[in-house]
Amino acid sequence: MKKKQTVAENPAEMIPSVSSNEEEENQAPVKAKRSKPDGAGQQEEEVVVYHPVKLSRNDLYRPPTAEELNQLKETESLFHCSLLKMQMEELLKEVALTERRKRQIDSFIQTVTTLLRAVPDSPEVEVSDLSWLLGAVKVPFLLVPKTTKGKFHMAPPASVDLIGSYPLGTCTKPHIMVDLAVTIPADVLHPKDVVNQRYPRKRALYLAGLAQYLTSSSDIGTMRYSCLHGNRLRPVLLLTPPDTNSSSFTVRVHASPPPGFFKPSRFHPQRNNIRTEWYTGLQTSQSEKSEPPTPHYNSSVLGDLLPRAHLQFLSAVSSQCSAFTDGVALLKVWLRQRELDQGTGCFNGFLASMLLAYLLMTHRISNTMTAYQLLRNSLNFLVSTDLTVKGITLAKDPDSTAPSLAEFHDAFQVVFVDPSGHLNMCADMTACTYKQLQHEASVSMQFWDNPTVDGFHSLLMTPKPMIRTSDHVFLLCELVKLQSSCKKLNLLSELMDHSGDYVHTALPFILSLLQRGLGQRIHLLTHSLSPDAEWSVESEAPKFKAQPPLSFGLLLTPELSASVLERGPPADSPKAAEFRQLWGPRSELRRFQDGAITEAVLWDGESVCQQRLVPRQIITHLLQLHADIPESCVRYVGAMVDDVIETGSEVPSTGEEESLLVVQSYDDLSRKLWRLEGLPLSITAVQGAHPALRYTQVFPPRQLKLDYSFFDREKISRALVPKEGKPCPAYITPITVICHVEGSGKWPHDRLAIRHIRAAFHIQLAELLKRHHKYTCWPCPTHLDVWKDGLVFRIQVAYHREPQVLRESVNAEGLLVVRDNEEAQAVEMSTVHKPLLTSTLHGLQQQHPCFGAVCRLAKRWLGAQLFSDDVTEDTADLLVASLFLQPAPFTPPSSPQVGFLRFLHLLSSFDWRNNPLVVDFNNQLTAADYTEIKNGFMASRDSLPVMFIATSKDKKRSMWTRRAPSVQMLQRAMTVAAESLKVLERQLMDGSQTQDVRVAMRPPLDAYDVLIHLNPKQVPLLNQAVDPPTVTFSRGVMSGGAQSGGALPVVDYNPVSLYLAELREAFGDLALFFCDPFGGTVVAVLWKPKAFVPVPFKTSQVSARSVEVTGDEAKTIPNVEAILQDFRVMGKDLVKSVDAKTEKWSF
């Protein structure tokens, strides 16, 4: 055993057989015998052949070296398992640049540098005069106001240097960006150019001059303008190589002033560098000292002075810590998956490098740590340090003119000062973005330490787009309306500071307004980071309104978010005026039951699904009142998908109220069953075993009142039957209730006798319920139907030893044999496992109020896409439960829509082939249980179901998925789920699209061979269809109230499901049949591939087959015409037409 392990751990297990002698000498300790090829010198280009290394006995048992011991110790102490270490190493290899790519980049940089140094001079002109720009090239700058003072001419750059992540070694795939700094010659600039946008305009003109010169070169591929992290004052020129295979990297050309050209003290956050008179064009008598400060403008210009100094600083830090570049790479991947590393005010790779440098400087991490430890400590630091309150600085001994941290905090929301002590590197970041970063780090740290979670996948491999992370999302569509917001909020000086960018001027104020209004209802408010605009060098710079809509995400607090009452301070409190100012006319004085008279706001919301949208009412009201943003500009996508499970005409409902009524009626029945007297054996347990009792029935049973004019009476039993020619009556779901009775020595040990006794119990129960409670009851051998409160409860008496009796049989020798069988499993499932699952999921619904709604949406989608027979109700409920119990890397869903999107993602992306899905109710499973489940799964993978779901009560068999889905159906469900997710997310987040979320619910019917169209009149659940019909039928039900007495209605009668069952029984060997159980009017048929292979003639197998005789051999093949005719005959009055897609058939 030991020998085996040593070989497995040896890294040199496979070694190529073509190798030079020198290599063999270097690897002396591993005495590997290699086959030398003939004439090795000439055949170096040959294909490498791998042979296993033969190790001598000494080498096999050689003690590990000090380095190997060190690695083993580190793996043991740092990682949950050695797999995590290997995954991290593999990821780092994956994102690192290859040598070939580096050679391509170096060669292209050399070409660009040579071209840039040859830029010709041009005569001096006024800054506003653009006549020297020949051709189609435009200036990458919004010239507002039109003119400013100063002279400009083109000249070759003073120097061209590599800056940023590429020379530092922290550049990563897939978006490879190489930064090139071009120094503008000193004679082009003037020391006073910092004032009134003169320098930023000259910088933009210089880039336009470079672009004009480079357009004539064939060594450059495409050329586009962009701006650095969305800052329009800092345009950049993007270059790609001409050959297509190298276009995987982009060179970003920055223009910058000579180092030290401007004094850093000019850019103090409290100084003004944009004069109001120049910006507004109006005469003012303000002196320079009374002008408002322009901290954002100052930091934009100052940022151009320092990149070389930053590179030197980071290079010095990086040279001391060997894992620095890998640590930065992991941090960049983590940020990328959370969409925090790109756009205006992002936490980019540069800030990630600076953060690690700060941690090294302050000795929070040591130089000897691994990349894994650097990532972990960085996240830990982010969780515990709030830079919005207490900023940090990299400046060891700043000069006397450098601002203090307090001065930085007055000007900016997030403070992280660079080594010079003058620049806040987080100047553009909003407090909300930093809080989001902290929240993400906190969530990551929580599940990182949980050995039952796949930390690597959750941390670094799962993307977290806003629509799948936030519970509610809303978009501000017409951004041009934010101009009036700036006017209403009186933000002229801030607008000057942001050089007219009204979107980012208004954003912090809108965020703080929403934060105040939503208060305790939300856990976190996030917003999208506007992507860096990119445009052709021949186009004008895009206007601010041209960027995509701003999206905002809310992470709700489930217990408070849906409250319809906002209770304010007492009427005489000084804070009452503040409350009235915030809420405007919605605020009113109210008296409460405790006698208090306080300010309060009451929002609309009768049903749960309306109350879920209270945050929407708050947001639209506040934006209209304080920021002049009309409701038409706010697109709220918090509950759009909920429409597909909505019912109710007066008050819309997504099923919560109906489910609650069902549960209350069941509780009442349960109490009455417990109290029944006169039974030969007492009742020991009453358990619900129906999805409606765990709040997960797609359309919960409604309490009905019958219209007796619709029915006739059956002669003997006086039960109701529909009149001739009437539509199919309303479908009444029987709600299964399992009634356990106590054990007794008098119970027989014969399966038939047990059934007879059960039937006698049903009769006795019916009599007692009728006598004591006047319920209409209908006893049967297998169950007892009770008509109560307009609902039908199906009571089944259970005896706990029945499964055991069914497993026992006596063989020919008279010995007792115990053997598991289908019948025993079915009884055990219905009487033990289903009631247990129902009560467990009922508990989960109490913890997470939106659990039931997510299940209903998921099952509605499965039904609509025709998968409900393959992914059964119980399986779907377990899949959704796993999203709430193991939500990593997210938090548990607090809205049905986000839960549904995550369900689609789980179904489409989970690795069902290689992993069991573990659903851990009540945290009963330990890390050892997880290992046991995983090992058992791997050991007998081939004999287990394709979709394996393990729970604490079912670790080895996955009983819920034993029969379905098959490999093919699971594969199709995964494909359709992935497509539906893509379509839905695009529908919800793309402001330009017309909204129709039902697209994701409409199945692609062109994949099927035959479509059987049904008569809507005979489809009882027609009003539950994805696209409900315009014409409805009366189905023998009256509106208003529920009834308990009277005749028993038609129970559990659905012609569609009965027809499907008959089709499967008759033709199940030839075809698969699919139908949407919720009002579907089409049965889709798919021929099985092997059904049309001719088989030898047998008299027992001639149904629906025709005989073909060739020579002396008779074979049978299916008779398709007869089968299609049978479809019609079997579905007489139900089938409207049969549409055979014969062009698709290939027999």
N, C-alpha and C positions, 0 to 999 in steps of 0.2 A: 504493500500500500504506500509506504513512505517513498519507495523508489519512484513510483508513478507520479507522486506529487512533485518531486524535485524536478523531474523532466518537464512537467507541465509549466512550472514557474520559470523555467530557464528561457531568457529572451532569445537566445540563439538557437531556437528549435529548428528552424528551417533556414538553410544557408544556400545561396546559389552555387552551382557547381563550376561556373566559369568565373575565375578569379585569379588575380596575379599572385605570385609567390610572396610578394611583400605583405599582402593582406593576410596570407596564411601565417606569416611570422608574427604579425601583430596580434593574432588571435591564438597565441600559443597555449593558453590554459585550456581552451576547448579543443581537445585532440580529435578533430573531425576528419574522417577519411573522405576525400573527395575524388570523384572520377575526373582525371585530367583529360581534356579532349586532345585529339591528335593535332599536332601543329598549333598549339594554343596561340602562338604569336599571330598567325594569319587569321584566326577565327574569332577575334575579339568581338566582332559584331553579331555573333551567333545568338540565337534565342537562349535565354537563361533557363536551365533545367534545374528544378529544385529536388533535392534528396534529403531524407531525414538525417540529422546528424547522429553519428554513432559515438556515444560518450563512453569513456573508460570508466571502470568502477570507481577509481579515485575521484574523477571529476563529478560523478553522480552524487557522491557523498561529501564533496568538498564543503567545508563550513562557509556560510555567507560572509562576504566582505563587509567592512565597516559601513560602506556606502549602502549596500543592500539592506543591512540591519536598520540603518537610519530610515530608509524608504519604507520598510515594513512597519517600523514604529510609528512613523508619520501617518501612514495609511490607517493604522489601527486607531490612533488617537483623534485624527481629524475627520475621517469619512465614516459614514454608516457602514459602507462596504467598499471593497476594492474596486467594484464596478463603477462607483461614482468617480473615483480618481481617474479611471481609464476613460470614462465618458468626457470628463473635463479636458483631459489631454488630447483626445480625438477632436473635440470642438475647437480647441486652440489651433490644431493643425489645419482644420477646415477653414478658419477665418484668416489665417496668416497668408501673406503674399508669397507666391512661389518665386523661385529664382528667375524663372523665365519671364514672369510678369514684371519683376523688378528691372530686368534687362531692357524690356520694352519701354518701361517708364523712363529709365535713365536716358535711353537713346532719344526719346521724344523730347525730354526736358532740354537736352543738349541742342536739338534742332531749334526749339522755341527760343532758347536763350540767344543763340546766334542770330536769329531773325530779329529779336527785340533790340539787340545792340546796334542793329543797322537802321533803326528808325531815322528818317531824314528830319532836318530842322524845318521849321516853317516860320514865316514872318510874324511879328508880334501884333496882336489885335486886341480889341476890347473883349472881356469875358463874354459879353452878350452877343458878340458878332460870331455867327457860326458859318460864315461864307467860306472859310478855309476848308470846311469838311466837304470834300467832293464825294460824288457817288451817293449810294443809298444809305450809308451808315448813319445812324441816329445817335444822339447823346442819351446815355442811360440814366436820365434824371428828370424828375418832374419840376420844371422851372416855374415854381410859384413862390414868391412873386417873380415877375418876368425878368427883371434886371437886377444886377448888383455891380458894385465897383470892381475895378481890377483889370490887369492886362494878362494875356495868355499867349504862349507860343509852344509849338511842339519841339522837343529835343530828345536825343537818345537818353535812355535811363542812366542814372549815375551808377546803379548796380542792379543785378538780378540775382536774387537769393532764394533758395528753398527754405520754406518755413513750415510750421504746423506738424502734423502727425507723421508725414512720410520720412523726413530726416530723423525724427525721434524714434522711429521704429514701431509706432503704435497705430499705423494705418491698417485697417482691416477690410476684408471683403464683406458683403457683395458690392457696396457702393464705394468704389475707391476714388477718393478725392485727393489730388496732390496740389499743395498750395505753393504759389510762386509769387514772391514779393518783388515788385518793380519800383525802384526808388525814383521819384520825380526829381529832376535836377533842381538845385537850390535856387537858380536864377529864374525858374518858372514861378516860384512861390514868393510870397511877401510875408514878413512876420505878423502883419495884421490880418492875414487871410482867415484867421479863426472866426472873425466877425461876420455875421449875416450870410452864412453859407458860402463864402467865397472859396474857402479851401475845398469843401465837398464838391462844388461845381467844377473847379479846376481839375480835381481828381477824376470826375466823370468825363470831362473833356479829354483828359490825357488818355483814359481808357478807350474813348471813341477814336482818338488818333491812332492808338496801337491797333485797334480793330480794323481801321481803314487800311493801314499798311499791311496787315496780315491777310486781308481778303485776297490779295493778288498772289499769295504763296500757295503752291500745290502741296506743301508739306503739312498743311493744316486741314483737318477734316471739316467738322462743323464748328461754327462759332456762335455762341449765344451769350446774352447778358443774364445775370442773376443778381441777387443782393445777399450780402452776408447775414445769415440768420434773420432774414426778413427785414433788415434795416435798410430803408431806401437811401439813406445818406452814404451807404457803403456799397455801391455797385461793384460787381466783379465780372471778369470776362472768362467764360468757360470755353476751353478748347479741347477737342478730341482729335486723335490721330486719324489720318486719311483711310488707312486700311480697316475694314469692318471688324476683323477679329481682335483688334486692339481697343475697340470702342468700349471695353469694359472699365476703362478708367477715364477720368476727366481731370484736366489741369485747370486750376482756378487761379487766374491772374489778379493780384491785388496791386493797386497803386498806393504808395505810401510816401510820406515826406522823409527827407533825410533824418537820421536819428538825431534827436536833440534840437531840431529846427524850431519847434515851438516850446515855450516854457511850460512845464507841467502845471505850474501854479495858475496859469490862465484858465485851467479846466476844473477849478474847484467847484464842487456841486452847488455852492451858493452864489457863484458868479453868473453874470448874464453875458451871453455872446450873440444874442439875436435881439436887435432893437425893435421895440414895438412900432415905432414910426416907420421903419423900413418894411416891416412885415405887413402892417395893416394899410400903409399908404396914407395914413391920416396924421396930421400935425399933432404932436403932443409936447407938453412942456416938461416931460419926465426927465430927470437927470439920470446918468448911468447907474448911480447907486440905488435909485428907487425902482429900477427895472426889475421885473420878476426873474428869479434864477432859471437857468436852462440846463439842469443836470443831465438829462438824457442826450441832448445835443452835444454837451461837453464830453460825455463818456464815449460818444460815437467817434469824435475826432481824435480823442486821446488814444482810443483803441488802435488807431493806425500807426501811432508812434512806437508801440511797444512789442510787436510780434517777435522781433529778433531777440530782444532781452528775455522774453518769455521762453523762447526756444533754448537759449543758453542756460537759463535757470533749470528748466525741465531736464535738459541733457545732463547737467551736473547731478541732479537728484537721481535720474535713471541709472547713471553709471555706478551709483553706490548700492542699488538694490537690483539684484539679478532678475527678480520676478516682476519688476515694475511694468514692462511692456505687456506681459501676459495678464497681469492684474487689470491693466487699463482695458485690454481686449475683452475680458470677461465682463467688466463693468459696462462697456459699450454694448455688448450683446444684450445684457440685462435691460439697459435703457431702451434699446431698439425694439425689443419685444413689447415694451410698455408705451411705445410711441412718444417717448419723452426727449428724444435726442435730435429732433429736427424741427425747424420752424422758429418763429419769433419767440424769444424768451425761453428757449429750450435748455435742458441740461445736457450740453453736447460733450463730445469726446475730449475737447480742450478742458472743460470744467472738471471732467472725470479725472484727467491727468493731474490737474491742479489740486483736486481734493486728496488724491493719494500723496502728492508732494507735501501737502499740509500735514497729513497724518504721519508721514515719515519725519518731517521737521519737528513736530511736537511729540515725537516718540510714542504716538498711539499705536504705531506698528513698527516692527523692526526690519532692518535690511535683509535679514535671513529668511523672512516669511515666504511661503509659497503663494502663487497666484490665487489659490483657493482661499487662503487666509486673508489676503489683501481684500478680496471681494467681500468676504464675510465681515471684516472689520469696518469696511467702508459703509456697508448697509447698516451695521450696528451704530456707527457714528451718525448717520443720517436720521435714524430713528430717535436718537437721544438729543440731537442738537437742532434747535429751531433758529435758523438763520434769519427769520423774519423778526425775531425779538433781539437776539444777541448774535451779531455778525462775527465773522472770523477774518483774520488778516494774515497774509504771508510775509508782510514787511517786518524785517527784524528791527532795523533802526531807521524809520522813515525821516525825511528831512523836515525842517520846521514848517514848511509851507503845506505839507500833506494834511488832508482833512482828518478829523477824528472819526471814530466809528459812529459816534452819536450824530455827527453831521451827515454821514452817509445814510444813517437810518431816517433822518428827516427827509431826505430826498428820494430814497428808493425803498421798495418793499422788502427786497432780499439783499443781504450784504455779504459779499465774499471779496475781500480786497487783494489785489495782486502784489507781487514782491516790491513794486515801486512805491506802494502806499498811496498812489493817486487814483487808481482805476478800480471801480467796482465791477467785477466781471459778471455779476448777475443783475446788471442795471435794467435789462428789459424783462426780467422774470417777474411774474405776478406772484403774490403770496399764495394764491390758489394752486399754482403749478408746483410751488415748493411743498405745500401741504400734501399734494397728490404724490410727490416723490417720497415724502416721509411715510405716507400711508402704504405705498407699494413696498417700501423697504420693511415696514413693520409686518405686513402680511407675509412677505418672503421669509423673514426671520422666524415667524411662527411655524410655518410648515417645513422649513429647512430642518428644524430639530425634531420633526416627527418621523420616526423610523418607518411608519406605515405608509408614508407618502413618497412617491417617486420624485424626490427633490430636484434632480437634474432636469427632468422634463418640465416640471412646473416652473422652475426658476428661469431656465434659459431657452427652452424649446417651444413654449406655448405662447403664441401671440395674444395680446390683450387689446383688441380694438375697443374704442369707447362704447360702441353699441352693444358689445357683449360683456362689458365690465360694469357700466353704470345701469342702475335700475330704470331711471327715466332719462331721456335725452330730448333736448329741444334745440332747434336751429334758428338763428337770426338770419333771415334770408336777404332782405334788401338792405345791404350794409350802408347804402347812401343815406338811409334814415338816421344813421348815427351822427350825421352833421347837425341835425336839429337837436339831437341829444346833447351834443357839446354846447349848443347855444342855451338849451334849457338848464343844463347843469352849470352854466357860466364857466366854461373851461378855456377861455381865450389864451391865458398864459401857458397852460399845459399843451394847447394845440401848437403854439409857437415852438415850444420845447420839442415836440414830436415832428416839427417841420410839416405840419398840415396833415399828418396821418391821423385822421379823426377816429379810425377804427381802434387803434391802440391807445388813443387818448381817452376814449370813453370806456374802454374795457374794464380797467380797475374800478371805476366808479359803479359800473353796472354790477360787477361781481360783489362789491361790498354792499350794494343795495339789496341784491338777492340773498346774500348771506344774512343780513339783518331780518329780512322778511320771512325766510324759511326757518331760521333759528334752529330749534331742537328737532325739527322734522327731518333734517338731513344730517348725515354723518360726514359727508364730504361733497364739495362742489368743485367740479373740474371743468376745464374748457379746452377746446382744440387749439393747437399751436398753428397759426397761419403758415402754410407751406411757403418756402422761398419762391418768389415769382421767378419764372424763366421766360425770356422772350428773345426773338430774333434780333440780331444787330441792326437789321433794316427796319425795325418797328419802333414806334415811340414807346417810352416806358409806360406800362399799364397803370391805369388810375387805381386809387385805393379801393374803390368799390368793385374792381374786377376780380378780387380774390374770392375763393369759395366761401359759402356761408359759415359763420362762426357756430360751432356746436358746443353745447354745454351738457355736462353729465351730472346727474344727482345720484348719490348713494344714500338711499333712504333709511331712516330709523323705523322699522316696521310698526312698532307699537304706537308711534306718534304721527307718522306721515299722513294718515288718512283722517285725522281728527277734524271735524267740521267747525270746531269752535277755537278761536284764538282769544284767550282771556288776557286782558291787559291789566294795568295798574288801577288801584282805586281812584274814583273820580277826583278826590281832593289831593292826590299825590302829585308832586312836581313832575313825575315822569309821564303823567297822563297827556300833557301837551305834546310831548315827543311821540307818544303812541298815535295820537290823532294826526300829527304831521305825517307820520309814516303811512298810515292806512287811508287818510283822506276821508271821503264821504262814507266809506264802508264801516268806519268805526262808530259805535253807538253805545250809549249807557244801558247796562242791563242789570237786573237784580237777580241774584242766584239763590238757590235753596238755603245756603248757609247764612243768608241775610246780607251778604256783601253786595255793594253796588260798585261795579267796575266798568271800565271801558272794555268792549269786546267786539270781535268781528265774527260774523256767522257766514260760513260758506255753504254753497248748495251741495246736496248729496244725500239721496235717500238710500240707494242700494250700495253694496260694497264696491261695485265696479265704478260707480260715480264718485264715491269717497276716495278711491285710489287716485283720482285726478284732481284732488284739492290743490296739490302743488302747482298744477297748471293754472288754476284760477288765480292763485297768489302771484305767480310770475307775470301773467298777462296784465293783471291789475297794476302791479308795481311799475312795470315797464311803461305802460300807458300813462300812468299818473306822474311819474318822476322823470322819465327819459323820453317822452313823446314818441315811443315806439308803438305803432298800432298793432292790434291783435293779429291782423292779416300778415304781419311780417314774422310772427312767431309760429314755427311749425313744430308742434309738440308731438313727439313720437313715443310717448310713454306707454300707450295701451292700444296701439292700432291693430295689432294682431288679435286682441281679445274679441274683436267683432265676430269672429267665426264661431265662437261658442256663446254669443249673446242671445238671450231669449227675452220674451216679455215685450208687450206693445206699449203700455203706459210708462212703466219704470223699467229701463233696461237692466238686465241682471246677467252675470256670468255664472250663475248656478249656486252661489254661496247660500243665498236665502232658501232656495228649494232644498239644498242638501241639509240645511239646519232643521227644516220642518220634518224631513224624513227621519233624521237622527232623533228628534224630540218624540216623534210618533213611535219609533222603535223602542226608545227608553221607556215610554209609557207601557207598551205591550210587554216588554221584558219584566217590568215590575209586576204586572198582572199575572204573568206566567209563574213568577216566583211564588206568588201568593195563592195560587190555585190549590184547593184542597179536594181530596177525593180521588187522587191518582194512586194506583197500587204501589208505585215507586216514586220517591220525591225527585224533583228536578235539581241537579247539582250545578248546572251552568247554562246560561243563555248567551250565545255568542253570535254576532252578526258576521255574515260571510259574503257580503255583497259590496261592490265598489261604491255604491251610494252611501254606505255607512262609514266609509273612510274619506268622503268628500271628493272622490276621484271619478265618479261616473260622468261621462262627457256631457250628457244632458240628464240631470237628475230627474227621477220620477216626479211628476207634478200631481198634486192632490186634485182628483177629478170629481165632477158631479155629472151623472149620466143623464142623457136625454132619452127617456123611455120610448118616445115616439119613433125613434130610429130602429128599435129592436122588436122582435117577436119573442114569445115565450116558448121554450122547448117543452113538449107535452109532459114528459115524466118528471124531470127534475125541476121544471119551471125556471131553468137558467135562461139568460138572454142570448138570442142569436140575431145577427143583423137581418133586416128584411131583404128580400130578393131585389137585385139591381142597385142596392146602396153601395157606396164606396166601402173599402175595408175599414172596420172600426179602429178607433185610436188604439195604439199599442200600449198595453199595460204591463210594465215590468214587474215580475214577482221578485220581491226583496228577500233573499235567502236568510233564514235564521236557523242556527243549529241549536237544538235543545238537548243537552246531555242529561241522561237519567242515571240514577245511582246503580252501582253494580250489586248483584245479588246472586246467591248460589242457585236461584231458580231460573236464571237465564239459561236457555238451552245452548248446546254446543254444536248445533246444526245450522248451516247458513239459511236454509229455507224456513226453519222454525223462528229464527231471529227476525226474518222479514215479516212473518205473520204477526209476531208480537208487536213489531214496530207499527204495522197497520192498525192493530187494536189500540195502540197508544194514540194514533192520529184520530181515530173515531172518538175515543174518550175525551181527548183534548178539545175536539170540536164541540162536543156536547157541553162541556164545562164552560167554554168561552161563550157559547150561545146562551146558556142559562144565566151566567153571572153578568155578562157584559153586553148581551144582545148583538154580538158580532155575527155577520154572515160568514159561515165557514163551509169549506168544501173538502172533506177528507179523501185522500187517495192512498193506495198502498205505499207509495214512495214519499208522500208529503201531505201537508195540510195547508190549504190556502185560506187566509183570513182577510176579509175585506174591512179595512179600518181607516178612517180619516181620508177616504178617497185614494187609498194606496192598498196594494195587495202584498201581504207578507206570506212567504212560503216557509212554513215551519217544518224542519226535518228532525225527527227524533234520532239520536245517535247513542250507540252502546260502545263504550270504550274498547271492549275486547273483540269487536267484530272484525277488524283487520287481521288480528291474530287467528281467529277462527277460519277466515278465508284462506290464510296461508297454510293451514294444517290439512293434511289428507292422509288416508290410510292406504298403503300400497298392497300388492297381491299377497305379500307375506304377513299382512296384518300389522305391520309396523307403522307408527305415526311419523309422517314425513312433513317437515316444515319447508315450504318453498315459496319464495316471493312471486307474486303474479300481478297482472294488470288490474284485476278487479280489486284486490286488496289495496294496491297503491291508490286507485281512484277513490275508494272509501276514505282512506287516510288523508288524502289531499283535501277532500270536501269537508271532512269533520274535524280535522286537527290543524293542518297547515294553513288553509285559507282563513279560518277564524282568527288564528294567531297573527297572520299577516295583516288582516283587517284591523285588529286592535292596535298593532304596532304602528301602522301607517296613520291611524286615527290620532295616535299620540304625536306623531311627527307633524300633523296638520295643526295641532294645538301650539307647537313650538314655532312653526313657520306658517303664518296665515295664508301665504300664496301657494303653498305646496299643492293643494287640490286643483287650483286653477292651472298650474303648470302641467299637471297630469292630464287635465282635460284637454288642453291645447295639444299636448304631445299625442294623445290618443285620437284627437280629431284629425291631426295630420296623418297618422298611420292609417286611419280609416279611409280618408280621402284619397291617399296614394295606394290604396288597396293592399295594405300590409297587415291589417288587423288580425288575420288568421295566422300570420307567421310570428309577429311580435304581439303576444297575447296581452290582455289587460293587466295581468299580474306582472308580466315581464316589464311592460312599459312603466308601471308604478315603481318597480324596483330601480329601473334605469333613472327615473326622475329623482327617486329618494337618494341615489348616490350623489347627485348634484348638490343636495343640501347637506349630506353627511360628510362628503369629501370634496369640498368645493375648490381646493387648491388648483391654480394660483389665484382664484377669485375669492370673494366673500359669498356666503349663501345668498341666493337670489331673493330680492324683496319685491319683485314685480313679475307677473306671469310672463310678460313678453321676453324679458332677459333670460328667464328660466327656460323658455321654449327654444330660444336661439342656442343656449348652451346644450340643450338636449340634442338638437340637430348636430352640433359640433361633436358631442360625445359619440353619437351613433356613427357619424361619418369618419371620425379620425381615430377611434380607439383601436388598438392592435388586438383584435379578437383572436387572431391565430396564436399569438405568443403570450397573452396575458389573461388571467382571470379578472373579472370585475368584482371587487369585494365591496359588499354593502354592509357597513358595520353599524347596526342599530345600537343605540345606548352605549357606544364605546366598549362593547363586550370583548372585542378581539385584541389580543396583545400582539407585540411584534413577532413572538414565536408562532402564534396562530397564522399570521400572514405568511411567514416562511413555510409553515407546514402546508398551507393551501397552495402556495406557489409550487412547492416541490411535488406535491401530489398531482397537481395539474400537469406539470412538465413530464412526470413519470408515465402518466396514462393519457397523454394528450389525444392520441388517435381514437380512443374509445369514448371520449367525452363529447358533449354537444359543442357545436361550433361557437355558439354564444354561451360562455360559461359565467354564470353569476353565483358567487358564493356568499352565504350569510353565516351568522354564528350558529344557526341551527342546521345548516346544510353546507358543510365545507367540502364535500367530495363529489356530490352527484349533480348539482345544478338542476334540481327537480323542476324548476319553473320553465326551463328551456329545453327539457329533454326531448320533446317531440318536434319542436319548431323553434327557430327557423332553420331551413336547410342552408347549405353553403351558398347555393345560387341565390336564394331569396335574401339572405343576409347581405351578399355582395351588391345585389340590386338596391336594397334599402339604403346601404351606405352611399351608393352613387347618387340616388335621388335625394338623400338628406344633404349631401354636399352641394348639389345644384340648388336645392330649395334655400339653403343657408345663404348662398351667394346672391340669389335673386332677392331674398328678403332684405338682406343687409343693404343691398344697392337701393331697393325700393324705399327703405326707411331713411337712409342717409343722403340720398341724392335729391337735392331740392328741385332739380329741373324735371324730374320724372313725375308723371301723374301717379297718384297713390292707388295701388290696388294690391293689397297684401294677399288677396285670395289667389293670386297667380301661383303662389307656392303650394296651394291646396288642390290645384286642378291636376289630375293625373295625366301623364302622356299616354293616350289610348292607342297611338299608332304602333305601339310595340306588340299589340295582341293580334291574334289570328281571326277571332270571331267576336263580334259584339252583339249581345242579346239586349235589345231595348225593351224596357218594361213599361207597362201601362201605369202612369202616375196615380191613377185613381185607386189602384190596388197596392200602392206603396204606403204603408201606414205612417212612416217617419219622414214623409216628403218635406215637411217644413224644417227639417234639420239639415237639409242639403247645403253644400258649400254655396251654391247659387240658388236660393229658394225660388220656387216658381211664382209667377204672378197670380196664377189661378190656384185657389185653395178649395179643399173639399170639406163638407161637414162630416165629422167622423163620430157622431153620437155622443158628443160631450158638450155640456153647457158651461158658460163662464160663471165664475163666482162660487165660492164656498166649496166644501168637501163633504162627502157623506160616508157614514159607516154602515147603516142598515140597508135594507132593500135587497134586490136580487143581485147575484154575483155577476159581474161583467165578464166579457170574453177576455181571458187572461193569456198572456204570452203567445199571442197569435200574430205571427209576422210571415205572410206568404212568401216574402223574398228569401228569408233564411231557410224556410222549409223547402222551397224550390232548389236553392243552392245545395242543401243536404241531399236531395234526391239526385241532382245532377252528379254530385261527387260519388254517390253510391253506384250509380249506373255507369258513369264514364270516367271514374277517377283513375283508371289505368291508362286512359288515352290522353287526358287533358287536365290542365289545372284551371280552376274557376275562381274568379276574384270579383268582389263587389264591395262598395262602400256601405257598411252597415247603417250609416246615419243618413238615410234618405237617398241612397244611390239608385239611379234609374237605369243603370247599365251593368250587365254581367259580362265581364271580359273573360275570354277563353283563350288559353294558350296550349297548343298541341304539344305533347311530350315528344322529344326528338326520336325516342326509340319506338313510339307507338306505331309508326308506319313501316317498320321492318316486317316483311312477309314472314309468317310463321307456319310450320306444318299444320295441315288440317286436322282438327280434333272436334268430335261431335259436341264435346262439352264447352267448346270455346267458339261458338259461331254467332253470338249475339252481336249485332251491329257490325258484322264483318261480311265481306263478299269473298267468294272462292275463285281463285285463278288456277287453271290447270295448265301446266307446261310439261309436255311429254307424259310421263307416268307419275308425275309429282303434283300433288294438290297443295296449294298454300292459301292462307287467308290474309286479307288486308282490311283495315277498317273501311266501312262504307260511309264516306263522308256525307253524301246527299241524305242517306237515311238518318244519320246522326243529327244533322241539322233539322230534319223533319221532326225527329224525336224531341229536340229542344222545344220546338213549337207546340207539339202535342202535349208534352209534360207540363208546359206552362200555359195551358189554354186559359184565356181571359186575363192572364197576367202578362204574357209576352206580347209586345206590340209588333216587333219585327226582329228578324235575325239578319245581321249584316256580316257577310263572310268576306274577309279581306283576302280573296283568293290570289291576288297578285303577289302576296308575300309568301305563299306556301311553297315549300319545295320538298316533295316526298321522294 
